[in-house]
Amino acid sequence: MSEYQSSELYQARIVALAKSKTGAGKLASPTKSARRDNPLCGDRVTIDVTLDNGKIAEIAHQVRGCLLCQASAAALAKTAVGRDASGIAELRHDAERAIGREAGKAHEPFDAFEPVASHKSRHECVLLPFEALKDALS
Amino acid sequence: MTFDIAKVRRQFPILSEIIDGRPVHYLDNGASAQTPLAVIDAVRSYETTSRANVLRGVHRLAERATELYENARADVARFLGVEPMEIVFTGGCTAAINLVAYSYGPLLKRGDRVLISELEHHSNIVPWQLLRQRSGIELDMLPVTTDGQIDLGALSKMLTSETRLISLAHVSNVTGALLDVRKVVEAAKAVGAKVMLDGAQRAPHGPLDLKALGVDFYVFAGHKAYGPNGIGVLWARPELLDAMPPFHGGGSMIGRVTLAETTWAPPPRRFEAGTPPIGPAIGLGAACNWMAALDWTATHEHEMGLVQRVLDGLQKIDGTQILGPASLQNRYPVVSFLLDGVHPHDVAQTLDSFGVAVRAGHHCAQPLMDRFDLDGTTRVSIAPYNDNSDIDVLLTGVRHAATTLR
């Protein structure tokens, strides 16, 4: 056995998503913004969006949190443009499938989070950006 | 006496546990310590030979239970250097602080001041904020120095003739900083304020002499001091307990109940409404006896040797920073650190895959995190049963996180 008995949580795809920093930052003139905190761990996500006929035209996020939260926000930024609230809900189902909260196979890029399934204490890290975006779109 | 680490470790069955093929390296003692056989046996003995409610029953099991419960009170009192009837059993340390806020609080009037610090655990902040809402007291906060100690240099200007209570962590649950109690007590006496110490992180490291410390209230948690969950302790000077009205009403805390009015039992029963946590109290008594039997000069030296190993090891890893006293001076075995470019939760998760249990996050001390503009820290908290291998695997894991996650 290697010294590192990895549960392989931090697989290359998750690390790469986080390091891509896709959508990281602020929008100059967001239509809506929302901030969500996870009171248990202190992670904080702020999401800005501009909307065009109810659909996301631009998205940016500021994550003050762990690598999983950063990776999830980046995955969301990669896939959110052109979607409305129901389209984002579909992405969330994908994320929930990846972490084992819903049955079925997740699609790219959220399938990268499948290693998180066995770490229940980290599920909220993946879902926090969705919560912030849901607030922004409500 | 000397310190025999193998003998100590044998008393903690959980340290033999293998998870995913790896031994447990338990360094999350500041959140909850492990419990020795002496405690497990005491609770098991109560549950299997003496289980009954306390105080009211006349049957022999009730008498046994009452005797064990009151013996536990005496054990805790001996551990703190005080009298048994000055010990109030509570549901935990948080419950003990809330008891003071709800029962000593009514003795304060609008405009009176309570002084806490920026490094307090939320359990020593929020109860006072709630008291402020209820009764209009003012709340003052001592600042924290850059090395994570309460800045007692600010005491003189923060204390006023309206300050009635100073409530501070004896040892910080984040930085490990040890409070200079003598200085606080002297300053408090000068303005007639009472002093309460949150001993949650101090009590697990050996017996205390509260009379010599000169404080007025002391609280600690059972589960951090090798005892069961669901038990905590409030000690207060008897004249303060006498003056305090009850917090919870119910059975056991009364003198006489009529439909018109109720009189209160004397302390400590006045503050132990309902059936108390009997088994946990008995377990805590055993934990106090277990601690009291250790040679604490040698044990403290062992613990602080491990702290030095942590400090030295982290210093050799690029991008680490200690939040707390840099040396062994003025500190207890709690070490918080940052790893540049890696979130504390990711450090802790990586460590878990090495079998190392630590805590990461804000440690219920968000004002302290705000003070240092941090999301959180990774915290290593050490107990007598920890050994060099725990620290060495910890350091290997931190190096791995540094290599793979940034």
Chai-1 contact restraints between the chains, C-beta under 6 A:
chainA,res_idxA,chainB,res_idxB,connection_type,confidence,min_distance_angstrom,max_distance_angstrom,comment,restraint_id
A,Y4,B,H400,contact,1.0,0.0,6.0,A-B,restraint_1
A,Q5,B,D20,contact,1.0,0.0,6.0,A-B,restraint_2
A,Q5,B,R22,contact,1.0,0.0,6.0,A-B,restraint_3
A,Q5,B,S353,contact,1.0,0.0,6.0,A-B,restraint_4
A,S6,B,S353,contact,1.0,0.0,6.0,A-B,restraint_5
A,S7,B,S353,contact,1.0,0.0,6.0,A-B,restraint_6
A,C41,B,G361,contact,1.0,0.0,6.0,A-B,restraint_7
A,G42,B,G361,contact,1.0,0.0,6.0,A-B,restraint_8
A,G42,B,H362,contact,1.0,0.0,6.0,A-B,restraint_9
A,G42,B,D375,contact,1.0,0.0,6.0,A-B,restraint_10
A,G42,B,G376,contact,1.0,0.0,6.0,A-B,restraint_11
A,R64,B,D375,contact,1.0,0.0,6.0,A-B,restraint_12
A,C66,B,H343,contact,1.0,0.0,6.0,A-B,restraint_13
A,C66,B,H345,contact,1.0,0.0,6.0,A-B,restraint_14
A,C66,B,D346,contact,1.0,0.0,6.0,A-B,restraint_15
A,L67,B,H343,contact,1.0,0.0,6.0,A-B,restraint_16
A,L67,B,D346,contact,1.0,0.0,6.0,A-B,restraint_17
